[in-house]
């Protein structure tokens, strides 16, 4: 272990502040010293072209210039960490303008926090406790939903569903009803069976955590219809899919409006900020208007809100999307050539500015069961190969997850990434 890793492991479990920050491909954490634009430097000074971009949070790039004004404005205002301001109202108004289902907004910090409070609201509004969710989808690390999302192959059909961490009470699993994504028959049967005890259909419209699985044509529309017929609430978790292809998120991209959604990840321009967005009738169940509690001292601190305003202003400009689309066209055309020529079977799927890498197949992957073909060891080897060539792909413990670019990347960066990916796959073959 390096001296820094030894110090870290002595003070932090595993030397990290978040479990997935331990890089299995490296055999140690990635300790950074600074970042700017599309690059970061580790503690030894080595430079990396970043293809994680904070898991999608730094869509404007690392340290975008707009944050300099955010920090100065925050300082001049006195920080105001537990008071609302006009800026909070302005950002909520802007979100209601760009998100199709948006009539009311409540801000939170992390995505996990957002889904937790949104699900409490859904239970209160529906009067039903159980949650219909989809295997392969990720909705945070809290006890309400860290169940049945990514079970091992021998636990796919477990009843009650597989709990994804030690410490989650067995009783919580009784409230989760997992369904395979993109399986219309299974969804119809499940909604029919549980129309009296399930109150919400919870969906990640694009399943980024399993290699970027898109909804099959008609599937989101079916979920909308079934929710209406059963009196369930349709909940799109767009923490990740928000602002990846359009300002309006996946609900705009696919033309299906949920009753409520969560957005975040990139919303704060690199600062922690998420939001619960939904119909007024539903959202007004929150106190002080209604009877559902949602509060917190550090809910929506001013720096994050100002970062959110800067982010929304940026993505409202046509030139932002023309840049994102042109970089994507160059990247994804290159990825098709690379996968076709790869000596090891690999599939790359994309939506907006993010894409997944699935080793072990060349065929389309449309659900979690199919994604289990993914070869984790090959993913780790791929990450080691790209690291040696100066391009950083986060390894996610070898999982078929997601990667992407930002506004700070340019065409030369994309070309370099493609060359490094091709060279790395050849080395693996």
Buried (B, 14 or more C-beta within 10 A) or exposed (E): EEEBBEEBBEEEEBBBEEEBBBBBBBEBBBBBEEBEBBBBBBBEEEEBBBBBBBBBBBBBBBBBEBBEEBEEBBEEBEEBEEEBBEBBEBBBEBBBEBBBBBBBBBBBBBBBBBBBBBBBBBBBBBEBEBBBBBBBBBBBBBBBBBBBBBBEEEEBEBEBBBBBEEEBEEEBBBBBBBBBBBBBEBBBEBBEEBBEEBBBBBBBBBBBBBBBBBBBEEBBBBBBBBBEEBEBBBBBBBBBBBBBBBBBBBBBBBEBBBBBBBBBBBBBBBBBBBBBBBBEEBBBBBEEEBEBEBEEEEBBBBBBBBBBBBBBEBBEEEEBBEBBEEBBEBBBEBBEEBBEEBEBBBBBBBBBBBBBBBBBBEEEBBBBBBBBBBBBEBBBBBBBBBBEBEBBBBBBBBBBBBBBBBBBBBEEBBEBBBBBBBBBBBBBE
